[in-house]
């Protein structure tokens, strides 16, 4: 393959609207593989963690970790592609310059949310989710001031958050069914 053709292929991949940073894909692959490992070997952690938190039995910790990791990976994949599709549905398909350093803050917030939302339900503090969303909304208020595009961005924000809350609740229910006493 010639260098000119390779550079054109690389350029078209980066302009492709479904583009994701390869490091993000690696993190999701790691979470998925780790999830599989803990699902297959739930007793891997043994009684070490049980001594710290006796609420969960020793062989249940592997299941707990597997559910969290799989939930984080799956929620990220579904929400990412749903929001990209929503951009086209809302006709917001103007060129976007994807730069990995611009995507990582949102990715890291998503990872935190995917762990925090089910945990809020587990510890019976779902009010945390409402407080978190208020803080998150206030931080992006200026981003939505443009009447047409701003409203569409706000709707995408709501869709993404609704999906994340839904995934968080599903993760919580799975943990409640398979892990919690």
C-alpha positions in Angstrom: 0.0 0.0 0.0 1.5 3.4 -1.0 1.9 6.1 1.6 -0.5 8.5 -0.2 -3.3 5.9 -0.1 -2.6 5.1 3.5 -2.7 8.7 4.5 -6.1 9.1 2.7 -7.5 6.1 4.4 -6.3 7.4 7.8 -7.8 10.8 7.0 -11.2 9.3 6.0 -11.2 7.1 9.2 -10.7 10.2 11.4 -13.4 12.1 9.5 -15.8 9.1 9.8 -18.6 10.2 12.2 -18.4 7.0 14.2 -14.8 7.6 15.0 -13.6 6.6 18.5 -10.2 6.9 20.0 -8.3 3.6 20.0 -7.4 4.1 23.6 -11.1 4.2 24.5 -11.6 0.9 22.5 -8.7 -0.6 24.5 -10.2 0.4 27.8 -13.6 -1.1 26.8 -11.9 -4.3 25.6 -10.0 -4.5 28.9 -13.2 -4.0 30.9 -15.0 -6.7 28.8 -12.2 -9.2 29.2 -11.9 -8.5 32.9 -15.6 -8.9 33.2 -15.4 -12.3 31.6 -12.6 -13.3 33.8 -14.4 -12.4 37.0 -17.6 -14.1 35.7 -15.7 -17.3 35.0 -13.6 -17.2 38.2 -15.9 -15.5 40.7 -13.8 -16.8 43.7 -10.6 -15.4 42.4 -10.4 -12.7 45.1 -11.0 -15.4 47.8 -11.7 -14.2 51.3 -9.5 -11.1 51.2 -12.3 -8.7 50.3 -14.8 -10.6 52.5 -12.7 -9.6 55.5 -13.0 -5.9 54.5 -16.7 -5.9 53.7 -18.5 -9.0 55.0 -21.9 -8.0 53.5 -20.9 -9.8 50.3 -19.8 -13.4 50.4 -16.3 -14.3 49.1 -17.4 -15.8 45.7 -19.9 -13.0 45.1 -17.2 -10.3 44.7 -16.2 -11.7 41.3 -19.8 -11.5 40.1 -20.1 -8.0 41.4 -17.0 -6.8 39.6 -18.0 -8.6 36.4 -21.5 -7.0 36.4 -20.0 -3.5 37.0 -17.3 -3.9 34.3 -19.6 -5.4 31.7 -22.2 -2.7 32.4 -19.7 0.1 32.0 -18.4 -1.3 28.7 -21.9 -2.0 27.3 -23.4 1.3 28.4 -20.5 3.2 26.8 -20.8 1.5 23.5 -24.6 1.8 23.3 -24.7 5.4 24.4 -21.9 6.5 22.1 -23.5 5.0 18.9 -27.0 6.2 20.0 -25.8 9.8 20.3 -23.9 9.7 17.0 -27.1 8.4 15.4 -29.1 11.1 17.2 -26.8 13.7 15.7 -27.9 12.6 12.2 -31.5 12.3 13.3 -31.4 15.9 14.5 -29.6 16.9 11.3 -26.6 18.1 13.3 -24.3 16.3 10.8 -22.0 19.3 10.2 -18.3 18.3 10.3 -17.0 17.7 13.7 -13.3 17.7 14.4 -12.8 14.7 16.6 -9.7 15.0 18.8 -9.1 12.4 21.4 -8.1 15.0 24.1 -11.6 16.5 23.6 -13.4 13.2 24.1 -11.6 11.9 27.2 -13.3 14.2 29.8 -16.8 13.0 28.7 -15.5 9.4 28.6 -14.2 9.6 32.1 -17.4 11.2 33.4 -19.3 8.4 31.7 -17.1 5.8 33.4 -17.7 7.4 36.8 -21.5 7.6 36.2 -21.7 4.0 35.1 -20.3 3.1 38.5 -21.9 5.7 40.7 -25.5 5.3 39.5 -25.9 1.7 40.5 -24.0 2.3 43.7 -26.4 5.1 44.6 -29.3 2.6 44.3 -27.4 -0.1 46.2 -26.7 2.2 49.2 -30.3 3.5 48.9 -29.3 7.1 48.0 -30.8 7.7 44.6 -31.1 11.4 45.4 -27.4 11.5 44.5 -28.3 11.0 40.9 -30.5 14.1 40.8 -27.9 16.2 42.5 -25.3 15.0 40.1 -27.5 15.9 37.1 -28.1 19.3 38.4 -24.4 20.0 38.7 -23.8 18.5 35.3 -26.5 20.6 33.7 -25.3 23.8 35.4 -21.8 23.2 34.0 -23.1 23.1 30.4 -25.6 25.9 30.5 -23.7 28.3 28.2 -23.3 25.4 25.7 -27.0 25.4 25.0 -27.7 29.1 24.6 -27.9 29.0 20.8 -31.6 28.6 20.2 -31.7 25.9 17.5 -28.4 24.0 17.8 -28.3 24.6 21.6 -31.7 23.0 22.1 -30.7 20.0 20.0 -27.5 19.6 22.0 -29.6 19.8 25.2 -31.9 17.1 23.9 -28.9 14.9 23.1 -27.6 15.5 26.6 -31.0 14.4 28.0 -31.0 11.3 25.9 -27.5 10.4 26.9 -28.3 10.9 30.6 -31.6 8.9 30.4 -29.7 6.0 28.8 -27.0 6.2 31.5 -29.6 6.2 34.3 -31.4 3.3 32.6 -28.1 1.3 32.3 -27.3 2.2 35.9 -30.7 0.8 37.1 -30.2 -2.4 35.0 -26.7 -2.9 36.6 -28.3 -2.3 40.0 -31.0 -4.9 39.4 -28.5 -7.5 38.1 -26.4 -6.9 41.2 -29.4 -7.2 43.4 -30.5 -10.4 41.8 -27.1 -12.2 41.5 -24.9 -10.7 44.2 -26.7 -9.0 47.2 -28.1 -11.2 49.9 
